[in-house]
Structures are given as structure tokens and as C-alpha cells.
Amino acid sequence: MRPRPPFRSSPRPRRRGARAALALSALTALTTSAVPATAATTGSAGHCARQAQLRVPGAEHQQSACLDELTTAGTVASGHTDPADWAGLTPKDLAVPSGVPGIQIDGYFPDTSTTNHGWQHDAQFVIRLPDRWNGGLVVAGTPGNREQYANDRAIADAVLARGYAYAATDKGTTGLAFHRDGKAPGDAIAEWNDRVTQLTRAARAVVAQRYHRPPARTLATGMSNGGYLVRWQLENHPELYDGGVDWEGTLWRTDGPNLLDFLPKAMRAYPVYAAGGEGAEAAREQLHAAGFPAGSEFLWPYHHKVYWDLTQRLYREELDPGFDGPTEAGTPYCLPGTPACDADYDYATRPEEVRRAVAKIALTGRIGKPLITLHGTLDTLLPIGEDSDVYARMVREAGRGALHRYYRVEGGTHTDSLVDVFPDRLRPLSPCYRTAFTALEGWLTKGHRPPASGTVAQPAGQDPVTLANVCALDTTKAAGTPS
């Protein structure tokens, strides 16, 4: 049986998934040796010092624990994470750091929704405070519709090992029914942004309580929906952060592109392509035209089965519930021509009220602090040409290009577990994220500007362990970023 956090009042349901889901140092063996154990970094002496005095501002409930290990090397066994939250997001050979004792605080903020069945309460958070602190704080929102532990392997392990305090939120709503929250279309996703802002303010206060001073730098980071949250925070609340790393963030634009544009096209064309025979080649070209790149065909069967249909129906229900009337989140795998079938959805022809819903969550590109974006060229859920290529252009057009670095990673796809299935065709983004994070540190603390934006060539001949842990974001060996 999977260990459960000891504070959980009841087991969580098994979730089936909307898992929508630089040549600096390579982080192959992450340990706290990078963080000197000095009075300046510990803040106050002793393991888990001041634990009893820590209060999360605004929290309705909190519970703290003094742990010998804050990374997943210890929290899996102690029950202070949930591997189901981060299943499928990282390659199996990604290094697991250890040697990070400290305090973990779990709790929740006031909320009216109860989709999370652990505490029968949403707006949950986790805050981790290492004994040996480097002066920084990292805040993350989760990918897909996952809970607050979803980033523990991909993000928290690495930043905790570097001495950062870490905080993550479930975004206020979790699970496949997230669209039921809120009073109007778009409200549930808009809440995600508010919850990250709320947690950032609270976590900064808790850090000051624990270490007797506020964080010297606060960084926002996340993947997929979490990457979207980074973009939104740096556009709308740059005063709270010093910078961020956006890992394949979801793009929302009122006039498109957004996922309601390209997913229905994939849903219409893929069955024809998969059937073969007459029309198959034309269907392939339709998928390419929708943004799914040539060379990604081997990933289409999996994404057709797992991602495209479910993601389209859930997010369309959140932003355009009137499309299918009283039906909730459409009809799975319906054929084009079926009444109110999401395969026939056409965002461009939908009523203006749908654009008003998207406007609540739309991005502008007007970032106010340094941002590093990375995205795989074989992303088959959020195609790079319809997402980060566009966002990078938005940042430049907003006059904020000097604050942005954008790395297109050849052979990367949306979830790194697929690298274990196709090791000869894909590369993981996890080590590239870790290298990008150290690049952001250098940019902010030492003024070392990261390499120019561009495409990172896929390495040849690397063994799986090296590939899972080493990524030099060198853009000099491949073609540059598309304009």
C-alpha cells in the first residue's frame, strides 16, 4: 500500500488523469553540500528550530512536522508526499537528492470547494523549510489538475537540495471536476492564479518567522499549467518575485492560439489518420497544420488515448459550458457530426462570452521580472509552435525581450515518463529545467546572463542515466528560435 501522509483523515481517490499535463552546471548529484552550514544560512540554530512558533498567515488549518528528510528520498517513506501526485512526470533515472532535514507544514486556506478528499477541502498547500537555508524561496503551482505534491520529484527535490525554502499549492481546485468550482466560466482557472499569489505572500511571512529575515529572492516555477502560473504571476505580480522558470507553460490568449483551437483539430483528424487508407495522408497534414510537428507521429496514439479528448472536454467545460448544454464535459470520443461533439468544436465561431471567460486568464507577455522558458520540440499536448513560440513573440512585442530567455529543447515532449518508453527518440526536460534554474540563479545573483535564446540540440549516444541528469542549454549547435 502506498504510504499516506499521517495527517490525512481519509484516503484519496485514485485519479485517472487530466495530466495536461546554459552551458552552466549539470545537476547530476544534488546534495546540500552546495549550501554551507553557517549561521547566516541556518537563521537560528538547531534542527527544526522555531517549529512551534510558525504560523501560516490566512491558513484555516495547518500541521507541522520535523523531518530528517524533506526530499522524496525521505518523504515517500514518512508519508509526507504522495507519489501518485507526481507519477509520470519524470524519467525513472532522474537522481534523487538527499540530506535535507527541516520542517514541513501542510494545511489549507479557507475555500468553499471540497474536491480534494484527503481533508475534504481544497486550497491545500505544503511549505518546506530546510535547516540549512540559502536565503531563497521557491513557489510552485501544480501541473494538470494534480495536488500540491505534484512537483516534488521534478522541482522540489532539486531546489530543496540547493537550500531553498519551498512552497506549493493545489491551486484551489484539483481533479477532473475542477470546472465545477466558481460562479462563472473561467473562475476556477482564475482562482489558480489567486492561490499562487496567496501562498507566495504567506510563505514569505513563514520564511521570515523561521529564519528571522525575509527571503533574499523569491522565484516562481512550474510545468504545464504550473508554467502558465509562472507567466501570469510575473505579468501581474512582479513585485512578489525576483524571477521565474516556465517549463512548457500553457498559453491562454483571447484570440488564440489556445488549446481550444488545436485539440479539436487533432480529435477530428487523428481517427482518419489512424485508420489508414484513403484520407490518411490528408489527415496527417491536418494534424501538422494544427501544430503537431512532423516527427511526432509516434506519440499521437498515446495522446489520442490519454490527453487530447479529456483535456479538450474539461477545459472547454470550464470556459464554454454552454456548448453542450446540460451535458457535463461533453461525450468522450464522439465522432464528428454527433450533436455537441467536442471534435467539432470551433473556438473562432463561439459567442463573445467565451472570449470574456478566456480574458479572465489570458496572458499578455508583459513580464516584469526575468523569466526562462523551456519547451520540448516534440510536445504533443501543447505543441511548441502554438504555445511557447507564440509566448516568446508576445514577450518581445511587449518590449520585455531583455527579461526573457527561451530554449526550444529538441526531442523533448510534454511528460518525461515517455522518455522511458521511447529512449531512442526522446530526451527528458527534467535536467534541462534544473540547469535553467541554476542559470536563473546566476542571472539574478551574479549578473551572469544566460546564453541567447535558441534551440538546444538533442544529444546523441548518451546513456539513459546521463541523459536523465545532464543538460547543457547550449544553443550554438542548432538552429535559432523561430521568429
VOFITI-943859 format. One record per residue (C-alpha): x, y, z; residue number from 1; residue in three letters. Coordinates in steps of 0.25 Angstrom, whole numbers, padded with zeros to 4 digits. Last residue first. Example, Ala and Ser with C-alpha at 12.3 -4.5 7.8 and 13.67 -1.06 7.14 Angstrom:
<sites>
- east	north	up	pos	code
- 0055	-0004	0029	2	SER;
- 0049	-0018	0031	1	ALA;
</sites>
This chain:
<sites>
- east	north	up	pos	code
- 0042	0138	-0141	483	SER;
- 0047	0124	-0140	482	PRO;
- 0058	0121	-0129	481	THR;
- 0071	0118	-0134	480	GLY;
- 0076	0106	-0142	479	ALA;
- 0085	0096	-0134	478	ALA;
- 0099	0095	-0129	477	LYS;
- 0100	0109	-0122	476	THR;
- 0088	0108	-0113	475	THR;
- 0096	0101	-0102	474	ASP;
- 0086	0098	-0090	473	LEU;
- 0095	0087	-0085	472	ALA;
- 0086	0076	-0080	471	CYS;
- 0091	0065	-0071	470	VAL;
- 0082	0056	-0061	469	ASN;
- 0073	0048	-0069	468	ALA;
- 0082	0047	-0082	467	LEU;
- 0094	0043	-0073	466	THR;
- 0085	0032	-0067	465	VAL;
- 0080	0027	-0080	464	PRO;
- 0093	0026	-0087	463	ASP;
- 0097	0037	-0097	462	GLN;
- 0099	0034	-0112	461	GLY;
- 0094	0046	-0118	460	ALA;
- 0090	0059	-0111	459	PRO;
- 0077	0067	-0116	458	GLN;
- 0081	0081	-0120	457	ALA;
- 0077	0092	-0111	456	VAL;
- 0069	0102	-0120	455	THR;
- 0070	0117	-0117	454	GLY;
- 0070	0128	-0107	453	SER;
- 0084	0134	-0104	452	ALA;
- 0092	0128	-0093	451	PRO;
- 0089	0132	-0079	450	PRO;
- 0093	0146	-0074	449	ARG;
- 0102	0145	-0062	448	HIS;
- 0098	0157	-0053	447	GLY;
- 0103	0150	-0040	446	LYS;
- 0091	0148	-0032	445	THR;
- 0079	0149	-0042	444	LEU;
- 0085	0143	-0055	443	TRP;
- 0093	0133	-0047	442	GLY;
- 0081	0128	-0040	441	GLU;
- 0073	0128	-0054	440	LEU;
- 0084	0119	-0060	439	ALA;
- 0083	0110	-0048	438	THR;
- 0068	0108	-0051	437	PHE;
- 0071	0106	-0066	436	ALA;
- 0081	0095	-0062	435	THR;
- 0070	0088	-0053	434	ARG;
- 0059	0090	-0064	433	TYR;
- 0069	0084	-0075	432	CYS;
- 0071	0072	-0065	431	PRO;
- 0056	0070	-0065	430	SER;
- 0053	0072	-0080	429	LEU;
- 0055	0058	-0083	428	PRO;
- 0060	0053	-0097	427	ARG;
- 0052	0046	-0107	426	LEU;
- 0054	0037	-0119	425	ARG;
- 0064	0025	-0115	424	ASP;
- 0058	0025	-0101	423	PRO;
- 0044	0024	-0105	422	PHE;
- 0036	0017	-0094	421	VAL;
- 0046	0023	-0083	420	ASP;
- 0045	0036	-0090	419	VAL;
- 0030	0036	-0089	418	LEU;
- 0032	0037	-0074	417	SER;
- 0037	0051	-0077	416	ASP;
- 0023	0057	-0079	415	THR;
- 0021	0068	-0090	414	HIS;
- 0032	0064	-0100	413	THR;
- 0046	0068	-0102	412	GLY;
- 0054	0063	-0115	411	GLY;
- 0060	0077	-0118	410	GLU;
- 0059	0086	-0106	409	VAL;
- 0054	0100	-0110	408	ARG;
- 0060	0110	-0100	407	TYR;
- 0054	0123	-0097	406	TYR;
- 0061	0134	-0089	405	ARG;
- 0053	0146	-0085	404	HIS;
- 0056	0160	-0078	403	LEU;
- 0062	0166	-0090	402	ALA;
- 0050	0163	-0098	401	GLY;
- 0041	0171	-0090	400	ARG;
- 0036	0181	-0101	399	GLY;
- 0022	0175	-0101	398	ALA;
- 0025	0170	-0115	397	GLU;
- 0037	0162	-0110	396	ARG;
- 0029	0156	-0099	395	VAL;
- 0018	0153	-0109	394	MET;
- 0028	0146	-0118	393	ARG;
- 0033	0137	-0107	392	ALA;
- 0018	0134	-0104	391	TYR;
- 0016	0130	-0118	390	VAL;
- 0028	0120	-0119	389	ASP;
- 0023	0116	-0105	388	SER;
- 0010	0111	-0110	387	ASP;
- 0004	0108	-0123	386	GLU;
- 0018	0105	-0130	385	GLY;
- 0022	0097	-0117	384	ILE;
- 0010	0088	-0118	383	PRO;
- 0003	0087	-0104	382	LEU;
- -0001	0072	-0104	381	LEU;
- 0009	0067	-0114	380	THR;
- 0022	0073	-0109	379	ASP;
- 0032	0069	-0119	378	LEU;
- 0040	0082	-0119	377	THR;
- 0041	0082	-0104	376	GLY;
- 0039	0095	-0097	375	HIS;
- 0047	0104	-0088	374	LEU;
- 0044	0117	-0083	373	THR;
- 0054	0126	-0074	372	ILE;
- 0048	0138	-0068	371	LEU;
- 0054	0151	-0062	370	PRO;
- 0044	0161	-0056	369	LYS;
- 0032	0169	-0060	368	GLY;
- 0026	0161	-0071	367	ILE;
- 0017	0168	-0081	366	ARG;
- 0015	0155	-0090	365	GLY;
- 0000	0158	-0089	364	THR;
- -0006	0145	-0084	363	LEU;
- -0021	0142	-0083	362	ALA;
- -0028	0136	-0070	361	ILE;
- -0040	0145	-0069	360	LYS;
- -0040	0148	-0084	359	ALA;
- -0043	0133	-0086	358	VAL;
- -0057	0136	-0080	357	ALA;
- -0059	0148	-0088	356	ARG;
- -0055	0141	-0100	355	ARG;
- -0066	0130	-0097	354	VAL;
- -0076	0142	-0095	353	GLU;
- -0073	0146	-0109	352	GLU;
- -0080	0134	-0115	351	PRO;
- -0073	0123	-0121	350	ARG;
- -0069	0124	-0136	349	THR;
- -0053	0124	-0134	348	ALA;
- -0054	0113	-0123	347	TYR;
- -0059	0103	-0133	346	ASP;
- -0063	0090	-0126	345	TYR;
- -0066	0079	-0136	344	ASP;
- -0057	0068	-0128	343	ALA;
- -0064	0074	-0116	342	ASP;
- -0077	0067	-0120	341	CYS;
- -0090	0076	-0118	340	ALA;
- -0098	0067	-0127	339	PRO;
- -0090	0056	-0133	338	THR;
- -0085	0061	-0147	337	GLY;
- -0070	0058	-0143	336	PRO;
- -0070	0045	-0135	335	LEU;
- -0071	0045	-0120	334	CYS;
- -0058	0040	-0112	333	TYR;
- -0064	0044	-0099	332	PRO;
- -0077	0052	-0099	331	THR;
- -0076	0066	-0093	330	GLY;
- -0071	0072	-0080	329	ALA;
- -0085	0072	-0073	328	GLU;
- -0097	0070	-0082	327	THR;
- -0107	0081	-0079	326	PRO;
- -0104	0089	-0091	325	GLY;
- -0092	0084	-0100	324	ASP;
- -0086	0097	-0104	323	PHE;
- -0092	0105	-0092	322	GLY;
- -0080	0101	-0083	321	PRO;
- -0070	0109	-0090	320	ASP;
- -0058	0113	-0081	319	LEU;
- -0059	0101	-0071	318	GLU;
- -0066	0091	-0080	317	GLU;
- -0056	0094	-0091	316	ARG;
- -0045	0092	-0081	315	TYR;
- -0050	0078	-0077	314	LEU;
- -0055	0074	-0091	313	ARG;
- -0042	0078	-0098	312	GLN;
- -0033	0071	-0088	311	THR;
- -0040	0058	-0088	310	LEU;
- -0040	0057	-0103	309	ASP;
- -0026	0061	-0105	308	TRP;
- -0019	0054	-0093	307	TYR;
- -0019	0039	-0091	306	VAL;
- -0024	0031	-0104	305	LYS;
- -0021	0042	-0114	304	HIS;
- -0008	0045	-0107	303	HIS;
- -0003	0031	-0107	302	TYR;
- -0007	0029	-0122	301	PRO;
- 0000	0042	-0126	300	TRP;
- 0014	0040	-0120	299	LEU;
- 0019	0032	-0132	298	PHE;
- 0014	0043	-0141	297	GLU;
- 0023	0054	-0134	296	SER;
- 0033	0054	-0146	295	GLY;
- 0025	0065	-0153	294	ALA;
- 0020	0075	-0143	293	PRO;
- 0006	0075	-0136	292	PHE;
- 0002	0090	-0139	291	GLY;
- -0011	0089	-0145	290	ALA;
- -0005	0089	-0159	289	ALA;
- 0003	0076	-0155	288	HIS;
- -0010	0070	-0151	287	LEU;
- -0017	0074	-0164	286	GLN;
- -0005	0068	-0172	285	GLU;
- -0007	0055	-0165	284	ARG;
- -0022	0055	-0168	283	ALA;
- -0018	0057	-0183	282	ALA;
- -0009	0045	-0182	281	GLU;
- -0020	0037	-0176	280	ALA;
- -0031	0041	-0186	279	GLY;
- -0031	0028	-0194	278	GLU;
- -0025	0016	-0186	277	GLY;
- -0020	0017	-0171	276	GLY;
- -0030	0016	-0160	275	ALA;
- -0020	0024	-0151	274	ALA;
- -0020	0036	-0160	273	TYR;
- -0036	0037	-0160	272	VAL;
- -0036	0035	-0145	271	PRO;
- -0026	0046	-0143	270	TYR;
- -0032	0057	-0152	269	ALA;
- -0045	0061	-0143	268	ARG;
- -0038	0060	-0130	267	MET;
- -0026	0067	-0134	266	ALA;
- -0034	0078	-0140	265	LYS;
- -0042	0079	-0127	264	PRO;
- -0028	0080	-0119	263	LEU;
- -0023	0092	-0127	262	PHE;
- -0032	0103	-0124	261	ASP;
- -0037	0100	-0110	260	LEU;
- -0023	0098	-0106	259	LEU;
- -0020	0113	-0109	258	ASN;
- -0016	0121	-0121	257	PRO;
- -0024	0129	-0119	256	GLY;
- -0032	0142	-0119	255	ASP;
- -0034	0142	-0104	254	THR;
- -0020	0136	-0102	253	ARG;
- -0017	0125	-0092	252	TRP;
- -0003	0118	-0093	251	LEU;
- 0000	0106	-0084	250	THR;
- 0014	0107	-0079	249	GLY;
- 0025	0097	-0084	248	GLU;
- 0034	0099	-0072	247	TRP;
- 0034	0114	-0068	246	ASP;
- 0045	0117	-0059	245	VAL;
- 0044	0130	-0051	244	GLY;
- 0049	0143	-0046	243	GLY;
- 0051	0152	-0034	242	ASP;
- 0037	0151	-0029	241	TYR;
- 0026	0158	-0021	240	LEU;
- 0027	0171	-0028	239	GLU;
- 0025	0164	-0042	238	PRO;
- 0010	0162	-0038	237	HIS;
- 0002	0162	-0051	236	ASN;
- 0012	0159	-0062	235	GLU;
- 0022	0151	-0054	234	LEU;
- 0010	0144	-0047	233	GLN;
- 0003	0140	-0060	232	TRP;
- 0016	0134	-0067	231	ARG;
- 0019	0126	-0054	230	VAL;
- 0004	0121	-0054	229	LEU;
- 0005	0117	-0068	228	TYR;
- 0017	0109	-0064	227	GLY;
- 0009	0102	-0054	226	GLY;
- -0002	0098	-0064	225	ASN;
- 0010	0092	-0072	224	SER;
- 0022	0092	-0062	223	MET;
- 0025	0101	-0050	222	GLY;
- 0034	0112	-0045	221	THR;
- 0033	0125	-0037	220	ALA;
- 0045	0130	-0030	219	LEU;
- 0047	0138	-0017	218	THR;
- 0060	0145	-0014	217	ARG;
- 0066	0150	-0001	216	ALA;
- 0055	0143	0007	215	PRO;
- 0050	0151	0019	214	PRO;
- 0058	0150	0032	213	ARG;
- 0058	0144	0045	212	HIS;
- 0060	0130	0039	211	TYR;
- 0047	0123	0043	210	ARG;
- 0037	0135	0044	209	GLN;
- 0043	0141	0032	208	ALA;
- 0041	0128	0024	207	VAL;
- 0027	0128	0029	206	VAL;
- 0024	0142	0024	205	ALA;
- 0029	0139	0010	204	ARG;
- 0021	0126	0010	203	ALA;
- 0008	0134	0013	202	ALA;
- 0011	0144	0002	201	ARG;
- 0014	0134	-0008	200	THR;
- 0003	0125	-0004	199	LEU;
- -0008	0136	-0007	198	GLN;
- -0001	0139	-0020	197	THR;
- -0001	0125	-0024	196	VAL;
- -0016	0123	-0020	195	ARG;
- -0020	0136	-0028	194	ASP;
- -0015	0130	-0040	193	ASN;
- -0022	0117	-0038	192	TRP;
- -0034	0124	-0035	191	GLU;
- -0034	0130	-0049	190	ALA;
- -0035	0115	-0054	189	ILE;
- -0047	0112	-0046	188	ALA;
- -0054	0125	-0050	187	ASP;
- -0053	0123	-0065	186	GLY;
- -0068	0121	-0067	185	PRO;
- -0076	0127	-0055	184	ALA;
- -0079	0124	-0041	183	LYS;
- -0066	0116	-0037	182	GLY;
- -0063	0102	-0036	181	ASP;
- -0070	0091	-0044	180	ARG;
- -0059	0092	-0055	179	HIS;
- -0049	0085	-0045	178	PHE;
- -0057	0072	-0047	177	ALA;
- -0045	0064	-0052	176	LEU;
- -0037	0066	-0040	175	GLY;
- -0032	0078	-0032	174	THR;
- -0037	0092	-0029	173	THR;
- -0030	0103	-0020	172	GLY;
- -0017	0103	-0028	171	LYS;
- -0012	0091	-0021	170	ASP;
- -0001	0100	-0015	169	THR;
- 0014	0099	-0014	168	ALA;
- 0024	0105	-0004	167	ALA;
- 0039	0102	-0004	166	TYR;
- 0050	0108	0005	165	ALA;
- 0063	0108	-0003	164	TYR;
- 0076	0101	0001	163	GLY;
- 0081	0095	-0013	162	ARG;
- 0075	0081	-0009	161	ALA;
- 0062	0088	-0006	160	LEU;
- 0062	0093	-0020	159	VAL;
- 0065	0080	-0027	158	ALA;
- 0055	0071	-0019	157	ASP;
- 0044	0082	-0020	156	ALA;
- 0045	0082	-0035	155	ILE;
- 0042	0069	-0043	154	ALA;
- 0041	0060	-0031	153	ARG;
- 0032	0068	-0022	152	ASP;
- 0025	0076	-0033	151	ASN;
- 0012	0068	-0031	150	ALA;
- 0011	0069	-0016	149	TYR;
- 0001	0080	-0016	148	GLN;
- -0010	0073	-0024	147	GLU;
- -0012	0070	-0038	146	ARG;
- -0021	0076	-0048	145	ASN;
- -0010	0078	-0059	144	GLY;
- 0003	0083	-0054	143	PRO;
- 0004	0089	-0040	142	THR;
- 0007	0103	-0035	141	GLY;
- 0021	0106	-0030	140	ALA;
- 0028	0116	-0020	139	VAL;
- 0043	0115	-0018	138	VAL;
- 0049	0123	-0006	137	LEU;
- 0063	0128	-0004	136	GLY;
- 0073	0131	0007	135	GLY;
- 0082	0119	0005	134	ASN;
- 0075	0111	0017	133	TRP;
- 0081	0099	0024	132	ARG;
- 0070	0094	0033	131	ASP;
- 0061	0093	0021	130	PRO;
- 0047	0099	0022	129	LEU;
- 0037	0092	0014	128	ARG;
- 0023	0098	0011	127	ILE;
- 0011	0090	0006	126	VAL;
- -0002	0095	0002	125	PHE;
- -0017	0092	0001	124	GLN;
- -0027	0101	-0005	123	ALA;
- -0038	0090	-0006	122	ASP;
- -0044	0082	0006	121	HIS;
- -0050	0069	0009	120	GLN;
- -0037	0067	0016	119	TRP;
- -0031	0056	0007	118	GLY;
- -0044	0056	-0002	117	HIS;
- -0039	0069	-0010	116	ASN;
- -0052	0073	-0018	115	THR;
- -0057	0081	-0006	114	THR;
- -0060	0095	-0011	113	SER;
- -0063	0106	-0002	112	THR;
- -0049	0111	0002	111	ASP;
- -0042	0116	0014	110	PRO;
- -0027	0113	0013	109	PHE;
- -0021	0099	0015	108	TYR;
- -0010	0091	0022	107	GLY;
- 0003	0084	0022	106	ASP;
- 0016	0090	0028	105	ILE;
- 0029	0082	0027	104	GLN;
- 0041	0086	0035	103	ILE;
- 0055	0082	0033	102	GLY;
- 0066	0072	0029	101	PRO;
- 0071	0072	0015	100	VAL;
- 0082	0060	0013	99	GLY;
- 0076	0054	0000	98	SER;
- 0076	0056	-0015	97	PRO;
- 0068	0047	-0024	96	VAL;
- 0075	0046	-0038	95	ALA;
- 0066	0045	-0050	94	LEU;
- 0067	0030	-0055	93	ASP;
- 0052	0027	-0056	92	LYS;
- 0049	0039	-0064	91	PRO;
- 0040	0050	-0058	90	THR;
- 0025	0054	-0059	89	LEU;
- 0018	0040	-0060	88	GLY;
- 0014	0039	-0045	87	ALA;
- 0016	0052	-0038	86	TRP;
- 0003	0053	-0030	85	ASP;
- 0002	0038	-0029	84	ALA;
- 0015	0038	-0021	83	PRO;
- 0008	0045	-0010	82	ASP;
- 0017	0053	0000	81	THR;
- 0019	0054	0015	80	HIS;
- 0016	0039	0017	79	GLY;
- 0030	0036	0024	78	SER;
- 0034	0026	0014	77	ALA;
- 0031	0035	0002	76	VAL;
- 0036	0048	0010	75	THR;
- 0050	0042	0011	74	GLY;
- 0057	0041	-0002	73	ALA;
- 0045	0050	-0007	72	THR;
- 0053	0062	-0001	71	THR;
- 0050	0068	0013	70	LEU;
- 0058	0058	0020	69	GLU;
- 0060	0057	0036	68	ASP;
- 0046	0063	0037	67	LEU;
- 0040	0072	0048	66	CYS;
- 0025	0072	0045	65	ALA;
- 0015	0083	0044	64	SER;
- 0000	0083	0043	63	GLN;
- -0008	0095	0038	62	GLN;
- -0023	0099	0037	61	HIS;
- -0030	0111	0033	60	GLU;
- -0018	0118	0027	59	ALA;
- -0018	0133	0026	58	GLY;
- -0004	0135	0030	57	PRO;
- 0004	0122	0032	56	VAL;
- 0008	0121	0047	55	ARG;
- 0022	0116	0051	54	LEU;
- 0024	0117	0066	53	GLN;
- 0025	0102	0069	52	ALA;
- 0035	0100	0058	51	GLN;
- 0044	0110	0064	50	ARG;
- 0057	0102	0061	49	ALA;
- 0055	0089	0053	48	CYS;
- 0069	0084	0055	47	HIS;
- 0076	0094	0063	46	GLY;
- 0082	0108	0062	45	ALA;
- 0074	0120	0056	44	SER;
- 0075	0126	0043	43	GLY;
- 0082	0114	0037	42	THR;
- 0088	0121	0025	41	THR;
- 0095	0132	0032	40	ALA;
- 0099	0124	0044	39	ALA;
- 0107	0115	0034	38	THR;
- 0104	0101	0028	37	ALA;
- 0109	0104	0014	36	PRO;
- 0099	0101	0003	35	VAL;
- 0104	0093	-0009	34	ALA;
- 0108	0081	0000	33	SER;
- 0093	0080	0002	32	THR;
- 0093	0069	-0009	31	THR;
- 0089	0068	-0023	30	LEU;
- 0097	0058	-0031	29	ALA;
- 0095	0060	-0046	28	THR;
- 0092	0075	-0047	27	LEU;
- 0099	0080	-0059	26	ALA;
- 0105	0093	-0057	25	SER;
- 0105	0104	-0067	24	LEU;
- 0104	0102	-0082	23	ALA;
- 0092	0109	-0081	22	LEU;
- -0002	0071	-0072	21	ALA;
- -0010	0072	-0077	20	ALA;
- -0009	0061	-0068	19	ARG;
- -0024	0061	-0068	18	ALA;
- -0022	0047	-0060	17	GLY;
- -0028	0035	-0055	16	ARG;
- -0028	0039	-0040	15	ARG;
- -0029	0028	-0029	14	ARG;
- -0037	0034	-0018	13	PRO;
- -0030	0040	-0006	12	ARG;
- -0031	0032	0007	11	PRO;
- -0037	0038	0019	10	SER;
- -0033	0048	0030	9	SER;
- -0020	0051	0025	8	ARG;
- -0010	0055	0035	7	PHE;
- -0001	0043	0035	6	PRO;
- 0002	0046	0020	5	PRO;
- -0001	0033	0013	4	ARG;
- 0009	0022	0009	3	PRO;
- 0005	0014	-0003	2	ARG;
- 0000	0000	0000	1	MET;
</sites>
